[in-house]
Each structure stands twice: as structure tokens, then as C-alpha cells.
Amino acid sequence: MSLLLVAEQDEAGAVAWVWHWRPGFLVARPLKALAEVMQDLEHAEISGASREDVVAWLDRQFASEAV
């Protein structure tokens, strides 16, 4: 596994934030830029929410960065 995305949910169960972890990280880190995960997004393991919900959150959060 080269990338793990961990979705943090709000009280309603919606994705509130996404954290990322890679081999070599001691702990997951808050995602601050889409570029941090874009290259490996297709093959990332996702925890805490569905892939569709995480991708939708990424689209909303980083709309100005999307290519």
C-alpha cells in the first residue's frame, strides 16, 4: 500500500476532513493540498467513508486546484 486516505466524519456522517498516510509516516497527516495525493488517488486504500464520498469531498475542498 502506498497511500491510505482516512475520512473523518461529522455528526451527520458526512466527510468533514481527509487525512493521508504513506509508508514512512509515523501518523496520518491532514490533507492540505490535492497534489499530496493526486498521483496515487486511483489506487489509494480508503477508510472511514466510501470512495465516492471521499472523492466528492476532495472535489469540493480543492475545486480550485483540480486540473
N, C-alpha and C positions, 0 to 999 in steps of 0.2 A: 504494500500500500504506500503510495507516495503522497496522498492528500486525504485528510479527514476533515469534513465540514460538520460542525456541531451547531444545530439550531437551538437557540434559546427562545422559549415561548413566553408570551404574555399571559395574563389571567384568562383571556378568552381562547387561548390555544393557537393564536396566530404567531408567526415568526416575528420576534422582536429584534433579534440580532443573530449574526452568524459568526462563529469562531472557527479558526482553522488550525490544524496541526499537521506537521510533517515530521518524518524521521529526523531526529536531531534536536527537535524542540523538547524542552522539559515539560512544558504545559501548552495547552491551546492558547492562541492569541486572538484578540478581537480583530475582525476583518476591517481594515481601514481603506483598502483600495481594491477594485476588481482585478487589477493587474497582479495582485498577490496570488490569485488562484486561477486566473483565466486559462492559462496553458494546460492545466490538469483537470479542469472542471468536468469534462466529459467522463473521466474515469474515477472521479473522486468517490470515496465512500461517504455516505451522508447519514447522520444520526440526529434524532430529535424531531424530525419532521419529514415529510415526503420530499423527494427530489423536486417535484413540481413546485411545492411551496417555497423551497429554498431558492430555486431559480427565479421564481416570481419576486421574492424579496430582493435578490441581487439586482434584478432588472429595475425595480423601483428605487432601491438605495443608490445605485450607481448609474442611473439613466444617462447622466451627462458624460460618463466615461465609456459607454458602450460604443463599439466600433460599427 
